Amino acid sequence: MNHKAHEFSLRPGSCIKPLRSLVLFAFIVSALGAETPLESAIALFQAKKYPEAEAAFRTLSDEDPQNASAHFHLGVLADKRGENTEAIHHLERAVQLAPDNSEYHTELGGAYGDAAKSAGLLASLTWARKCVASLVRAVELNPENLVARNGLITFYREAPPIAGGGIEKAYIQAHEIRKRDLSMGSAILGQLYISERKYPEAFEVYEDVLQQKPDDYQALYLIGRTAAETGTNLDRGEQALRRCLELPPGPGEQGRAAVQWRLGQLAEKRGDIPAARAAYEAALQSHPGFQQAADSLAKLN
């Protein structure tokens, strides 16, 4: 939800002339072998050819203003450019046209949340309430929408009570995610505990994952990271990280360099400077551009 990288620049509201649009679009459909112009536009979007996707979805929207998918993707593309007002315009239109689409409500809630962050006090409350209402509706429409549930957790943690925030509400959503995705939910729940300095509870969550999956790489790493960051349970943290070094990380999981860096932090907590230096150097051998390890080593030296 809500990718912020400005991956391309396109003047808001710009589009090529209708005749050129139709010719270009016909070529795209033919080249991609897509069955419909919408499928072609979506294929461009998924291939991250954002300027081309923008032109394709604008053509679709011009020819069929009732096309909810076109408005949705135009809203997401506007969000990628940081054009919050345009993003909200298109996403609201998408939700109006397809009110039962959980994904549309999720993205709209994220756009409302962005508006709240940059608005004044009174306006931010209005945007915040719209944000939470959209995310709640997304979950009502699809209880398996974990992106929306995670968005609610962020909202409940950051928003003041007057806007509907509250840590207990965040815990409820974390437990709901955990029922559906043990690894993801445990990572989120553990982080909530850590944010409240409830370190034993965080360790317990990760250890519970290992009871069910003894070599779960993420749970092992999170035990080590939590020990390194909090200075608690150091022996268990080191044991978990050394087990990580014996296992292959999964997609998106921290690699060997990060594990060695955490081992260095644990050694520092114990006051074992030679061991810390060796771990940081090992991290840099695995990943020479690993800035955190370089910074930690520089501080030692």
C-alpha beads as a LAMMPS data file, in Angstrom:
LAMMPS data file: protein, C-alpha beads

301 atoms
300 bonds

1 atom types
1 bond types

-500.0 500.0 xlo xhi
-500.0 500.0 ylo yhi
-500.0 500.0 zlo zhi

Masses

1 110.0

Atoms # bond

1 1 1 0.000 0.000 0.000
2 1 1 1.220 3.421 -0.872
3 1 1 4.573 3.198 -2.604
4 1 1 6.353 6.527 -2.331
5 1 1 9.197 6.248 -4.818
6 1 1 8.812 8.858 -7.559
7 1 1 9.614 6.385 -10.293
8 1 1 8.734 8.668 -13.171
9 1 1 7.648 12.209 -13.864
10 1 1 4.519 12.998 -15.824
11 1 1 2.683 16.288 -15.754
12 1 1 -0.619 15.762 -13.883
13 1 1 -3.521 15.625 -16.275
14 1 1 -1.313 15.267 -19.342
15 1 1 -2.219 12.832 -22.095
16 1 1 -1.365 12.359 -25.718
17 1 1 -3.847 13.255 -28.403
18 1 1 -6.755 10.806 -28.898
19 1 1 -5.658 9.568 -32.332
20 1 1 -2.101 8.918 -31.173
21 1 1 -3.474 7.239 -28.043
22 1 1 -5.580 4.833 -30.033
23 1 1 -2.746 3.960 -32.399
24 1 1 -0.296 3.455 -29.529
25 1 1 -2.795 1.431 -27.571
26 1 1 -3.585 -0.832 -30.523
27 1 1 0.127 -1.472 -30.912
28 1 1 0.511 -2.269 -27.204
29 1 1 -2.420 -4.702 -27.228
30 1 1 -0.981 -6.457 -30.272
31 1 1 2.563 -6.566 -28.900
32 1 1 1.573 -7.991 -25.536
33 1 1 -0.972 -10.396 -26.921
34 1 1 -3.506 -9.231 -24.338
35 1 1 -7.173 -9.962 -24.939
36 1 1 -8.455 -6.552 -23.901
37 1 1 -7.083 -2.997 -23.608
38 1 1 -7.550 -3.233 -19.816
39 1 1 -5.439 -6.382 -19.622
40 1 1 -2.805 -4.645 -21.725
41 1 1 -2.744 -1.630 -19.413
42 1 1 -2.501 -3.842 -16.335
43 1 1 0.347 -5.793 -17.934
44 1 1 2.233 -2.544 -18.471
45 1 1 1.610 -1.559 -14.851
46 1 1 2.798 -4.920 -13.548
47 1 1 5.908 -4.633 -15.725
48 1 1 6.559 -1.253 -14.042
49 1 1 6.320 0.574 -17.362
50 1 1 4.562 3.361 -15.575
51 1 1 4.492 6.145 -18.188
52 1 1 3.066 3.735 -20.768
53 1 1 0.578 2.397 -18.230
54 1 1 -0.438 5.943 -17.371
55 1 1 -1.217 6.718 -21.022
56 1 1 -3.100 3.445 -21.420
57 1 1 -5.272 3.921 -18.347
58 1 1 -6.007 7.532 -19.287
59 1 1 -7.195 6.373 -22.703
60 1 1 -9.408 3.780 -21.037
61 1 1 -10.786 6.372 -18.624
62 1 1 -11.473 8.847 -21.422
63 1 1 -13.305 6.240 -23.492
64 1 1 -15.146 4.728 -20.514
65 1 1 -15.450 7.064 -17.493
66 1 1 -17.181 4.234 -15.606
67 1 1 -14.115 1.986 -15.720
68 1 1 -13.305 1.466 -12.044
69 1 1 -10.027 -0.350 -12.689
70 1 1 -8.723 2.516 -14.817
71 1 1 -9.462 5.023 -12.055
72 1 1 -7.913 2.736 -9.462
73 1 1 -4.653 2.372 -11.350
74 1 1 -4.523 6.072 -12.176
75 1 1 -4.875 6.719 -8.461
76 1 1 -2.067 4.335 -7.593
77 1 1 0.163 5.873 -10.271
78 1 1 -0.587 9.371 -8.978
79 1 1 0.340 8.164 -5.491
80 1 1 3.656 6.882 -6.812
81 1 1 4.381 10.379 -8.116
82 1 1 3.436 11.930 -4.780
83 1 1 0.332 13.574 -6.274
84 1 1 -1.939 13.009 -3.293
85 1 1 -4.881 15.130 -4.437
86 1 1 -5.044 13.414 -7.812
87 1 1 -4.626 10.005 -6.166
88 1 1 -7.584 10.624 -3.865
89 1 1 -9.706 11.882 -6.777
90 1 1 -9.205 8.709 -8.811
91 1 1 -9.359 6.295 -5.879
92 1 1 -12.583 7.828 -4.596
93 1 1 -14.035 7.440 -8.079
94 1 1 -12.908 3.808 -8.188
95 1 1 -14.602 3.120 -4.861
96 1 1 -17.788 4.816 -6.037
97 1 1 -17.849 2.604 -9.117
98 1 1 -16.863 -0.613 -7.298
99 1 1 -17.898 -0.157 -3.647
100 1 1 -17.341 -3.817 -2.757
101 1 1 -13.689 -3.977 -3.831
102 1 1 -11.536 -4.382 -0.730
103 1 1 -8.291 -3.465 -2.493
104 1 1 -9.721 -0.154 -3.681
105 1 1 -10.747 0.795 -0.140
106 1 1 -7.265 -0.184 1.092
107 1 1 -5.468 2.123 -1.318
108 1 1 -7.920 4.941 -0.685
109 1 1 -7.332 4.604 3.049
110 1 1 -3.604 4.908 2.470
111 1 1 -4.092 8.048 0.363
112 1 1 -6.271 9.559 3.098
113 1 1 -3.546 8.724 5.612
114 1 1 -0.963 10.561 3.519
115 1 1 -3.267 13.583 3.371
116 1 1 -3.600 13.528 7.156
117 1 1 0.172 13.654 7.613
118 1 1 0.545 16.868 5.630
119 1 1 -2.624 18.691 6.753
120 1 1 -3.195 21.095 9.616
121 1 1 -4.586 19.897 12.930
122 1 1 -8.310 20.108 12.208
123 1 1 -8.027 18.911 8.628
124 1 1 -5.759 16.051 9.674
125 1 1 -8.464 14.722 11.995
126 1 1 -10.930 14.653 9.121
127 1 1 -8.489 12.838 6.856
128 1 1 -7.533 10.439 9.648
129 1 1 -11.143 9.458 10.233
130 1 1 -11.597 8.876 6.520
131 1 1 -8.430 6.778 6.526
132 1 1 -9.542 4.441 9.277
133 1 1 -13.071 4.174 7.874
134 1 1 -11.701 3.065 4.494
135 1 1 -9.342 0.502 6.031
136 1 1 -12.059 -0.872 8.298
137 1 1 -14.350 -1.206 5.299
138 1 1 -11.602 -3.014 3.374
139 1 1 -11.315 -5.580 6.174
140 1 1 -15.101 -5.939 6.398
141 1 1 -15.230 -6.717 2.700
142 1 1 -12.305 -9.149 2.881
143 1 1 -11.164 -10.355 6.315
144 1 1 -8.127 -11.950 4.608
145 1 1 -6.844 -8.553 3.443
146 1 1 -3.677 -8.467 5.540
147 1 1 -2.419 -5.283 3.902
148 1 1 -5.485 -3.429 5.169
149 1 1 -5.125 -4.982 8.628
150 1 1 -1.472 -3.954 8.762
151 1 1 -2.508 -0.464 7.679
152 1 1 -4.929 -0.366 10.588
153 1 1 -2.125 -1.337 12.954
154 1 1 -0.022 1.571 11.724
155 1 1 -2.986 3.904 12.098
156 1 1 -3.902 2.728 15.602
157 1 1 -0.284 3.086 16.739
158 1 1 0.228 6.579 15.339
159 1 1 -3.164 8.290 15.547
160 1 1 -4.322 10.026 18.756
161 1 1 -7.387 8.618 20.528
162 1 1 -9.492 11.554 19.338
163 1 1 -8.938 10.327 15.770
164 1 1 -9.603 6.692 16.651
165 1 1 -6.104 5.525 17.539
166 1 1 -5.230 3.128 20.347
167 1 1 -2.587 0.463 20.951
168 1 1 -5.111 -2.152 22.100
169 1 1 -6.833 -1.926 18.725
170 1 1 -3.459 -2.510 17.096
171 1 1 -2.963 -5.674 19.152
172 1 1 -6.328 -7.008 18.015
173 1 1 -5.362 -6.621 14.369
174 1 1 -1.932 -8.173 14.978
175 1 1 -3.550 -11.254 16.485
176 1 1 -5.945 -11.459 13.541
177 1 1 -3.027 -11.335 11.107
178 1 1 -1.206 -13.978 13.124
179 1 1 -4.185 -16.342 12.802
180 1 1 -3.873 -16.090 9.046
181 1 1 -0.096 -15.768 8.581
182 1 1 1.995 -17.010 11.495
183 1 1 5.299 -15.490 10.389
184 1 1 3.963 -12.098 9.374
185 1 1 1.648 -11.793 12.366
186 1 1 4.330 -12.847 14.835
187 1 1 6.784 -10.282 13.471
188 1 1 4.166 -7.535 13.783
189 1 1 2.968 -8.630 17.215
190 1 1 6.520 -8.885 18.505
191 1 1 7.287 -5.381 17.279
192 1 1 4.232 -4.054 19.094
193 1 1 5.487 -5.608 22.325
194 1 1 8.956 -4.162 21.766
195 1 1 7.511 -0.691 21.178
196 1 1 6.024 -0.933 24.690
197 1 1 9.226 -2.409 26.133
198 1 1 7.487 -5.721 26.745
199 1 1 10.565 -7.679 25.770
200 1 1 9.716 -11.035 27.411
201 1 1 6.407 -11.073 25.549
202 1 1 8.177 -10.409 22.252
203 1 1 10.624 -13.256 22.826
204 1 1 7.713 -15.522 23.737
205 1 1 5.969 -14.771 20.450
206 1 1 9.064 -15.662 18.420
207 1 1 9.762 -18.791 20.466
208 1 1 6.176 -19.905 19.872
209 1 1 6.838 -19.790 16.137
210 1 1 9.881 -22.019 16.643
211 1 1 7.749 -24.498 18.562
212 1 1 5.752 -24.950 15.388
213 1 1 8.611 -24.392 12.903
214 1 1 11.909 -25.203 14.668
215 1 1 14.109 -23.666 11.985
216 1 1 12.005 -20.672 11.014
217 1 1 14.690 -18.281 9.803
218 1 1 12.736 -15.086 10.446
219 1 1 11.842 -16.048 14.023
220 1 1 15.470 -16.924 14.761
221 1 1 16.671 -13.646 13.314
222 1 1 14.069 -11.647 15.234
223 1 1 15.193 -13.262 18.482
224 1 1 18.755 -12.220 17.721
225 1 1 17.772 -8.728 16.618
226 1 1 15.635 -8.161 19.706
227 1 1 18.452 -9.325 21.975
228 1 1 20.923 -7.043 20.205
229 1 1 18.663 -4.008 20.306
230 1 1 17.414 -4.409 23.876
231 1 1 20.463 -5.900 25.592
232 1 1 18.332 -8.709 27.019
233 1 1 18.471 -12.485 26.559
234 1 1 21.926 -12.191 25.008
235 1 1 22.854 -15.881 25.096
236 1 1 19.624 -16.924 23.420
237 1 1 20.048 -14.164 20.866
238 1 1 23.523 -15.360 19.927
239 1 1 22.372 -18.966 19.720
240 1 1 19.537 -17.993 17.376
241 1 1 21.775 -15.912 15.124
242 1 1 24.395 -18.644 14.851
243 1 1 21.643 -21.010 13.765
244 1 1 20.696 -18.463 11.082
245 1 1 24.242 -18.739 9.719
246 1 1 23.593 -22.448 9.151
247 1 1 20.352 -21.879 7.260
248 1 1 19.558 -20.261 3.906
249 1 1 17.501 -17.072 4.202
250 1 1 14.209 -16.964 2.360
251 1 1 13.101 -14.265 -0.102
252 1 1 13.115 -10.869 1.571
253 1 1 14.804 -12.138 4.736
254 1 1 17.987 -10.668 6.204
255 1 1 21.128 -12.291 4.871
256 1 1 24.457 -13.361 6.338
257 1 1 25.851 -9.831 6.597
258 1 1 22.948 -8.658 8.744
259 1 1 23.287 -11.713 10.978
260 1 1 27.000 -11.044 11.514
261 1 1 26.274 -7.380 12.258
262 1 1 23.774 -8.387 14.946
263 1 1 26.317 -10.795 16.409
264 1 1 28.720 -7.877 16.610
265 1 1 26.133 -5.832 18.473
266 1 1 25.643 -8.672 20.950
267 1 1 29.383 -8.866 21.503
268 1 1 29.477 -5.125 22.137
269 1 1 26.706 -5.483 24.714
270 1 1 28.928 -7.959 26.524
271 1 1 31.941 -5.680 26.246
272 1 1 33.805 -8.150 24.020
273 1 1 35.328 -5.656 21.581
274 1 1 37.569 -8.120 19.664
275 1 1 34.575 -10.382 18.976
276 1 1 32.478 -7.399 17.939
277 1 1 35.209 -6.207 15.550
278 1 1 35.529 -9.682 14.039
279 1 1 31.767 -9.909 13.497
280 1 1 31.562 -6.491 11.846
281 1 1 34.474 -7.357 9.569
282 1 1 32.785 -10.641 8.665
283 1 1 29.611 -8.704 7.824
284 1 1 31.581 -6.434 5.495
285 1 1 33.264 -9.403 3.865
286 1 1 29.824 -10.806 3.075
287 1 1 28.504 -7.436 1.907
288 1 1 31.186 -4.752 1.420
289 1 1 28.577 -2.026 1.047
290 1 1 26.728 -2.827 4.274
291 1 1 26.676 0.649 5.838
292 1 1 25.438 -0.296 9.311
293 1 1 28.344 -2.706 9.802
294 1 1 30.803 -0.130 8.456
295 1 1 29.472 2.482 10.863
296 1 1 29.634 0.088 13.811
297 1 1 33.196 -0.878 12.952
298 1 1 34.221 2.761 12.597
299 1 1 32.898 3.526 16.065
300 1 1 34.955 0.682 17.517
301 1 1 38.090 1.894 15.776

Bonds

1 1 1 2
2 1 2 3
3 1 3 4
4 1 4 5
5 1 5 6
6 1 6 7
7 1 7 8
8 1 8 9
9 1 9 10
10 1 10 11
11 1 11 12
12 1 12 13
13 1 13 14
14 1 14 15
15 1 15 16
16 1 16 17
17 1 17 18
18 1 18 19
19 1 19 20
20 1 20 21
21 1 21 22
22 1 22 23
23 1 23 24
24 1 24 25
25 1 25 26
26 1 26 27
27 1 27 28
28 1 28 29
29 1 29 30
30 1 30 31
31 1 31 32
32 1 32 33
33 1 33 34
34 1 34 35
35 1 35 36
36 1 36 37
37 1 37 38
38 1 38 39
39 1 39 40
40 1 40 41
41 1 41 42
42 1 42 43
43 1 43 44
44 1 44 45
45 1 45 46
46 1 46 47
47 1 47 48
48 1 48 49
49 1 49 50
50 1 50 51
51 1 51 52
52 1 52 53
53 1 53 54
54 1 54 55
55 1 55 56
56 1 56 57
57 1 57 58
58 1 58 59
59 1 59 60
60 1 60 61
61 1 61 62
62 1 62 63
63 1 63 64
64 1 64 65
65 1 65 66
66 1 66 67
67 1 67 68
68 1 68 69
69 1 69 70
70 1 70 71
71 1 71 72
72 1 72 73
73 1 73 74
74 1 74 75
75 1 75 76
76 1 76 77
77 1 77 78
78 1 78 79
79 1 79 80
80 1 80 81
81 1 81 82
82 1 82 83
83 1 83 84
84 1 84 85
85 1 85 86
86 1 86 87
87 1 87 88
88 1 88 89
89 1 89 90
90 1 90 91
91 1 91 92
92 1 92 93
93 1 93 94
94 1 94 95
95 1 95 96
96 1 96 97
97 1 97 98
98 1 98 99
99 1 99 100
100 1 100 101
101 1 101 102
102 1 102 103
103 1 103 104
104 1 104 105
105 1 105 106
106 1 106 107
107 1 107 108
108 1 108 109
109 1 109 110
110 1 110 111
111 1 111 112
112 1 112 113
113 1 113 114
114 1 114 115
115 1 115 116
116 1 116 117
117 1 117 118
118 1 118 119
119 1 119 120
120 1 120 121
121 1 121 122
122 1 122 123
123 1 123 124
124 1 124 125
125 1 125 126
126 1 126 127
127 1 127 128
128 1 128 129
129 1 129 130
130 1 130 131
131 1 131 132
132 1 132 133
133 1 133 134
134 1 134 135
135 1 135 136
136 1 136 137
137 1 137 138
138 1 138 139
139 1 139 140
140 1 140 141
141 1 141 142
142 1 142 143
143 1 143 144
144 1 144 145
145 1 145 146
146 1 146 147
147 1 147 148
148 1 148 149
149 1 149 150
150 1 150 151
151 1 151 152
152 1 152 153
153 1 153 154
154 1 154 155
155 1 155 156
156 1 156 157
157 1 157 158
158 1 158 159
159 1 159 160
160 1 160 161
161 1 161 162
162 1 162 163
163 1 163 164
164 1 164 165
165 1 165 166
166 1 166 167
167 1 167 168
168 1 168 169
169 1 169 170
170 1 170 171
171 1 171 172
172 1 172 173
173 1 173 174
174 1 174 175
175 1 175 176
176 1 176 177
177 1 177 178
178 1 178 179
179 1 179 180
180 1 180 181
181 1 181 182
182 1 182 183
183 1 183 184
184 1 184 185
185 1 185 186
186 1 186 187
187 1 187 188
188 1 188 189
189 1 189 190
190 1 190 191
191 1 191 192
192 1 192 193
193 1 193 194
194 1 194 195
195 1 195 196
196 1 196 197
197 1 197 198
198 1 198 199
199 1 199 200
200 1 200 201
201 1 201 202
202 1 202 203
203 1 203 204
204 1 204 205
205 1 205 206
206 1 206 207
207 1 207 208
208 1 208 209
209 1 209 210
210 1 210 211
211 1 211 212
212 1 212 213
213 1 213 214
214 1 214 215
215 1 215 216
216 1 216 217
217 1 217 218
218 1 218 219
219 1 219 220
220 1 220 221
221 1 221 222
222 1 222 223
223 1 223 224
224 1 224 225
225 1 225 226
226 1 226 227
227 1 227 228
228 1 228 229
229 1 229 230
230 1 230 231
231 1 231 232
232 1 232 233
233 1 233 234
234 1 234 235
235 1 235 236
236 1 236 237
237 1 237 238
238 1 238 239
239 1 239 240
240 1 240 241
241 1 241 242
242 1 242 243
243 1 243 244
244 1 244 245
245 1 245 246
246 1 246 247
247 1 247 248
248 1 248 249
249 1 249 250
250 1 250 251
251 1 251 252
252 1 252 253
253 1 253 254
254 1 254 255
255 1 255 256
256 1 256 257
257 1 257 258
258 1 258 259
259 1 259 260
260 1 260 261
261 1 261 262
262 1 262 263
263 1 263 264
264 1 264 265
265 1 265 266
266 1 266 267
267 1 267 268
268 1 268 269
269 1 269 270
270 1 270 271
271 1 271 272
272 1 272 273
273 1 273 274
274 1 274 275
275 1 275 276
276 1 276 277
277 1 277 278
278 1 278 279
279 1 279 280
280 1 280 281
281 1 281 282
282 1 282 283
283 1 283 284
284 1 284 285
285 1 285 286
286 1 286 287
287 1 287 288
288 1 288 289
289 1 289 290
290 1 290 291
291 1 291 292
292 1 292 293
293 1 293 294
294 1 294 295
295 1 295 296
296 1 296 297
297 1 297 298
298 1 298 299
299 1 299 300
300 1 300 301
